[in-house]
Amino acid sequence: MTEEKFEKLISSEEGRLIDFKRTQYRLINGNSNDLAKFIKDIISFTNTIREESAYIILGIEDISGEKTFHGLDTHIDDAIFQDKIKDKVNPRPVFTYYSFLYQSRRYGIIEIPVEAYSAPITIVQNNLKGLDVGKIYFRRGSSNSEANGIEAININEWITSVVPPHNKAQINQAIISLISKISASEYFSPHISEALSIGKQLNHSDIVDFCVFELTGEHDEESYNIGYRSMDCFMSASKIMRANYPSGTPMSVLWNELREKEDFWESKFNLGDPINQIEAQLRNFRSGSQNQFISMERKAKHFLDNPSSPDLLINVYWGEQNMASIYERSKQKLIQLLTNAIN
């Protein structure tokens, strides 16, 4: 704690992140009511949805926003605070007590960091006045309150998936390193598992969904529609077995011929192959002749509105340039998702 940080805290109003107490908690010579008040304060702040540490400052009296700075004559070791709560609640909350000297007076500070838990903190002993076993208490404004149904659901979702601030710096650095590796790689599929791990740590559904799709592909053609996987192609009920052009002939020659054929038409096609299959196709393109193309058969009902023959097989054709465009957009999509996750 620095003096600058302390001055910022004591200038704050009581609320979801801070509370002021006139005196020290009575944990040594106090009764069960005194213990219950301390425990309720700790679990209420711990269960409150937030992005930064919460604080209980002892030795300051706050009456309607007017503060009186008394300081403390009595200090309790942090180990006693930890011992008084450890068997009374579950999971065990993370917090620290320490003293701080400010303008010749010493104050007590309880700092409650943001942490992930397996569940909201609840009471497990039924002998604490004003506290019920299994109930979820949190800060509603400047008061400790019992969570209702929706509030309890929101608290549970937050507390089980939150990323503590002290981990965010490490994750941000990992993201920056990963972006650098993806940008420098000709093929980025080896890095998707690392991106998936980061997405899960951050509970970032967009990153997780992207990575799962790229690793597994899309099998439900009727519902599949992802813009960055859309490419220009030719379609026809006719099937081309091979393109008989001299080696080195540009793919544009075949494309121009197809444009002149009545039974071929240009369209958009959403490619749902896993990213490793796309990379394999690109390698084949890049190691072979320039007039290579890929074809795929799909039923007419997947491409045409109210086709007369829904089960008629339609042939889809595309070349290296089409595939490379999809691949580059997929790569940039992942880089953008990771960039947006940095905070």
C-alpha positions in Angstrom: 0.0 0.0 0.0 1.4 3.4 -1.0 0.3 6.7 0.5 -1.1 7.8 -2.9 -3.2 4.6 -3.1 -4.4 5.0 0.5 -5.4 8.6 -0.1 -7.4 7.5 -3.1 -9.2 4.9 -1.1 -10.1 7.1 1.8 -11.5 9.7 -0.6 -13.9 7.1 -1.9 -17.5 6.6 -0.9 -18.6 3.4 0.8 -20.0 1.0 -1.7 -19.2 -2.3 -3.5 -15.5 -1.9 -3.3 -14.8 -0.2 0.1 -16.1 0.0 3.6 -15.0 2.0 6.6 -15.0 0.8 10.2 -14.6 3.0 13.3 -12.9 0.3 15.4 -11.0 -2.9 15.1 -12.9 -6.2 14.8 -13.4 -7.8 18.2 -12.0 -11.2 17.3 -10.0 -12.0 20.5 -12.3 -11.0 23.3 -15.5 -10.6 21.3 -18.5 -12.9 21.2 -20.2 -14.9 18.3 -22.0 -11.8 17.1 -18.7 -10.0 16.6 -17.3 -12.9 14.7 -20.4 -13.1 12.5 -20.1 -9.5 11.6 -16.5 -10.0 10.5 -17.3 -13.1 8.5 -20.3 -11.5 6.8 -18.1 -8.6 5.7 -15.5 -10.8 4.2 -17.7 -13.1 2.3 -19.9 -10.3 1.1 -17.0 -8.5 -0.5 -15.6 -11.7 -1.9 -18.9 -12.6 -3.6 -19.4 -9.1 -5.1 -18.9 -9.0 -8.9 -16.0 -6.6 -9.6 -12.7 -6.2 -11.5 -10.5 -5.0 -8.7 -9.7 -5.6 -5.1 -12.1 -4.5 -2.4 -11.0 -2.9 0.9 -12.2 -2.7 4.5 -10.4 0.2 6.2 -10.4 0.1 10.0 -10.0 3.3 12.1 -12.1 5.6 9.9 -15.7 6.6 10.9 -17.9 7.4 7.9 -21.3 9.1 8.7 -23.2 10.1 5.6 -20.0 10.7 3.7 -18.3 12.7 6.4 -15.1 10.9 7.6 -13.4 11.1 10.9 -9.9 9.7 11.1 -9.4 8.0 14.5 -6.8 5.4 13.7 -6.4 2.2 15.7 -4.8 1.4 19.1 -5.2 -2.3 18.6 -3.9 -4.4 15.7 -4.5 -8.1 15.1 -2.1 -10.4 13.3 -3.3 -11.5 9.9 -3.0 -15.2 11.0 -5.7 -14.6 13.6 -8.1 -13.2 10.9 -7.4 -16.2 8.7 -7.9 -18.7 11.6 -11.2 -17.2 12.7 -12.8 -17.8 9.3 -11.2 -20.9 7.9 -13.7 -23.5 9.3 -16.8 -21.3 9.1 -17.1 -20.9 5.3 -16.5 -22.8 2.0 -14.6 -22.2 -0.2 -12.0 -20.4 1.9 -11.8 -16.8 0.8 -8.5 -15.1 0.0 -7.8 -11.8 1.8 -5.0 -10.1 3.7 -4.9 -7.9 6.8 -2.1 -5.4 7.4 -1.6 -2.0 9.1 -0.7 1.3 7.4 0.7 4.4 9.0 -0.8 7.7 7.6 -0.2 11.1 9.1 0.9 9.8 12.4 -2.1 7.4 12.8 -2.1 3.7 12.1 -5.0 2.1 10.3 -6.0 -1.4 9.6 -6.6 -2.6 6.0 -8.3 -5.8 4.8 -7.6 -6.3 1.1 -9.9 -8.7 -0.7 -8.5 -9.5 -4.2 -10.4 -10.8 -7.2 -10.1 -14.6 -7.3 -11.8 -17.5 -9.0 -13.5 -20.0 -6.7 -15.3 -23.3 -7.3 -18.5 -21.7 -6.0 -19.6 -18.5 -4.2 -18.4 -18.3 -0.5 -21.1 -19.5 1.8 -21.5 -20.3 5.6 -21.1 -23.9 6.6 -21.8 -23.5 10.4 -25.3 -22.7 11.7 -24.2 -21.0 15.0 -23.5 -17.6 13.5 -26.2 -15.0 14.2 -27.7 -13.4 11.1 -26.0 -15.8 8.7 -27.7 -18.8 7.2 -26.0 -21.9 5.9 -25.8 -22.0 2.1 -27.0 -18.5 1.6 -25.0 -16.2 -0.7 -24.2 -12.8 0.7 -22.7 -9.9 -1.3 -22.5 -6.1 -1.4 -25.5 -4.3 -2.7 -24.4 -0.7 -2.8 -22.9 0.0 0.6 -24.7 -2.8 2.5 -24.2 -6.5 2.9 -27.3 -8.3 1.4 -28.6 -11.8 0.7 -28.6 -12.5 -3.1 -31.9 -13.4 -4.7 -32.2 -16.1 -7.4 -30.9 -14.1 -10.4 -28.2 -12.4 -8.4 -27.0 -15.8 -7.1 -26.8 -17.1 -10.7 -24.8 -14.1 -11.8 -22.4 -14.3 -8.9 -21.9 -18.0 -9.5 -21.1 -17.5 -13.2 -18.7 -14.7 -12.3 -16.8 -16.2 -9.4 -16.2 -19.5 -11.1 -14.8 -18.0 -14.3 -13.1 -14.8 -13.2 -9.5 -14.2 -14.2 -7.6 -12.6 -11.2 -5.9 -9.3 -12.2 -2.5 -10.8 -11.2 -3.0 -13.4 -13.9 -4.2 -11.0 -16.5 -0.7 -9.5 -17.0 0.7 -12.9 -17.7 -2.1 -13.8 -20.0 -1.7 -10.5 -21.9 2.0 -11.2 -22.4 1.1 -14.7 -23.6 -1.4 -13.3 -26.1 1.1 -10.8 -27.5 3.7 -13.6 -27.9 1.1 -15.8 -29.6 0.0 -13.0 -32.0 3.7 -12.6 -33.0 4.0 -16.3 -33.7 0.8 -16.5 -35.7 1.8 -13.4 -37.8 5.2 -14.9 -38.6 4.0 -18.4 -39.5 3.1 -19.4 -43.0 0.6 -21.9 -41.5 -1.0 -21.1 -38.1 -2.9 -24.3 -37.2 -0.1 -25.4 -34.8 -0.9 -22.3 -32.6 -4.7 -22.8 -32.4 -4.5 -25.1 -29.3 -2.6 -22.3 -27.5 -5.2 -19.8 -28.5 -7.9 -22.2 -27.3 -6.2 -22.5 -23.9 -6.1 -18.7 -23.6 -9.7 -18.4 -24.6 -10.7 -20.9 -21.9 -8.6 -19.1 -19.2 -10.3 -15.8 -20.1 -13.8 -17.4 -20.5 -13.7 -15.7 -23.9 -16.5 -17.5 -25.9 -15.6 -15.9 -29.2 -12.0 -17.2 -29.1 -13.1 -20.6 -27.9 -15.8 -21.0 -30.6 -13.4 -19.8 -33.3 -10.7 -22.3 -32.2 -13.1 -25.2 -31.9 -14.6 -24.5 -35.3 -11.2 -24.3 -36.9 -10.0 -27.5 -35.3 -13.1 -29.6 -36.1 -14.8 -27.9 -39.0 -18.5 -27.6 -39.6 -20.6 -30.7 -40.4 -24.1 -29.2 -40.5 -24.2 -27.6 -43.9 -27.7 -26.5 -43.6 -27.0 -24.2 -40.7 -23.4 -23.3 -41.4 -22.7 -19.7 -42.4 -19.5 -17.9 -41.3 -18.6 -14.9 -43.4 -14.8 -15.1 -43.2 -15.1 -18.6 -44.7 -17.0 -17.5 -47.7 -15.2 -17.6 -51.1 -15.9 -17.1 -54.8 -16.3 -20.3 -56.8 -18.0 -21.8 -59.8 -20.9 -24.2 -59.6 -22.5 -26.5 -62.1 -24.3 -29.8 -62.5 -21.5 -30.7 -64.9 -18.4 -32.3 -63.7 -14.9 -31.4 -64.8 -12.5 -34.3 -64.4 -9.3 -32.4 -65.1 -8.1 -29.2 -66.8 -6.0 -29.9 -69.8 -3.7 -26.9 -69.9 0.1 -26.7 -70.3 2.0 -26.5 -67.1 2.3 -23.0 -65.8 -1.0 -21.8 -67.4 -2.7 -19.4 -64.9 -5.9 -20.6 -63.3 -7.6 -17.5 -64.7 -7.7 -19.1 -68.1 -9.9 -21.9 -66.8 -12.0 -19.4 -64.9 -12.6 -17.3 -68.0 -13.7 -20.3 -69.9 -16.2 -21.4 -67.2 -17.7 -17.9 -67.3 -18.7 -18.4 -70.9 -20.4 -21.8 -70.3 -24.1 -21.7 -69.9 -24.2 -24.5 -67.4 -21.7 -22.9 -65.0 -22.3 -19.9 -62.7 -20.3 -17.9 -60.2 -21.4 -18.0 -56.6 -20.3 -17.8 -53.0 -19.4 -20.9 -51.0 -18.8 -21.3 -47.3 -16.0 -23.8 -46.8 -16.4 -25.7 -43.5 -13.2 -27.9 -43.7 -11.0 -27.9 -40.6 -8.0 -25.6 -40.9 -5.5 -28.4 -41.1 -7.3 -29.7 -44.3 -7.2 -26.2 -45.8 -3.5 -26.0 -45.1 -3.0 -29.4 -46.7 -4.9 -28.2 -49.8 -2.8 -25.1 -49.9 0.4 -27.1 -49.7 -0.8 -29.2 -52.6 -1.6 -26.1 -54.7 1.8 -24.6 -53.9 3.8 -27.7 -54.7 2.0 -28.6 -57.9 1.1 -26.9 -61.2 -0.7 -23.5 -61.2 -3.8 -24.9 -63.0 -4.8 -27.1 -60.2 -8.4 -26.8 -58.9 -10.5 -28.6 -56.2 -14.1 -29.7 -56.7 -16.7 -30.8 -54.2 -20.2 -32.3 -54.6 -23.1 -31.0 -52.6 -26.8 -31.3 -52.9 -28.7 -28.5 -54.7 -30.8 -27.7 -51.6 -27.7 -26.3 -49.9 -27.2 -23.7 -52.6 -30.4 -22.9 -54.4 -33.7 -21.4 -53.2 -36.5 -23.9 -53.8 -34.7 -26.1 -56.3 -36.8 -28.4 -58.5 -34.5 -31.3 -57.6 -33.3 -30.7 -54.0 -31.1 -33.8 -54.1 -29.4 -33.0 -57.4 -25.7 -33.0 -57.0 -24.0 -29.7 -57.7 -20.3 -29.5 -58.3 -18.3 -26.7 -56.6 -15.0 -25.6 -58.1 -12.3 -23.3 -56.7 -8.6 -22.7 -57.0 -5.5 -21.6 -55.0 -6.4 -17.9 -55.0 -9.9 -18.6 -53.5 -8.4 -20.9 -50.9 -5.6 -18.5 -50.0 -8.1 -15.7 -49.5 -10.2 -17.8 -47.0 -7.0 -18.9 -45.2 -5.7 -15.3 -44.8 -9.1 -14.1 -43.5 -9.2 -16.9 -40.9 -5.7 -16.0 -39.8 -6.6 -12.3 -39.4 -9.8 -13.2 -37.6 -7.8 -15.1 -34.9 -5.3 -12.2 -34.6 -8.2 -9.7 -34.2 -9.9 -11.9 -31.5 -6.7 -12.2 -29.6 -6.0 -8.5 -29.9 -9.4 -7.6 -28.6 -8.8 -9.9 -25.6 -5.9 -7.8 -24.3 -6.8 -5.6 -21.4 
